Amino acid sequence: KTERIHRLLLHPANADVAYACALGQEWGENPERGVFKTEDGGKSWKKSLAVDDKTGCGELAMDPKNPNKLIAGMWQFRRWPYKFESGGPGSGLWLSHDGGETGNRLQPEDGLPEGEETTLQLAPGPARRLDRLGELIQLGGDARRRFAHDRRLERAGQRLAPLGELDVE
């Protein structure tokens, strides 16, 4: 049902726990979009982070020193035979500190740029920790802009503080 899974992440200390970053079906809305988690080695999966049937998980990163800290880039998209829509109100960056059981959508007051995100790409920073995060954000609207960021997670990982920004348009 899911069709497209962008990334699988394995818990570094528990082989029974894994996460699937599911884009879902690109040709239509479906409930098999978002982040799914297994705790029994893949025998069963439950949806842990999701926005809606239009929004899939476009990227997922785990802090290797704290595998309960996940950052998910959610991406609203849809393909038709004659067009492709990328982005929308469902797109955004989500942060979880409990292995995906709950998550908070990061907002401009959390350090993200203003605008409607269309795509997000994430990369852990130096030392393979998520206390620093490289991201590429494309903002939608009439004037599409892309930003590359180097950010540091502050306030116990609740806020992204820019270390540097590059407009890569």
Disulfide bonds with the S-S distance in Angstrom:
Cys21-Cys57 2.27
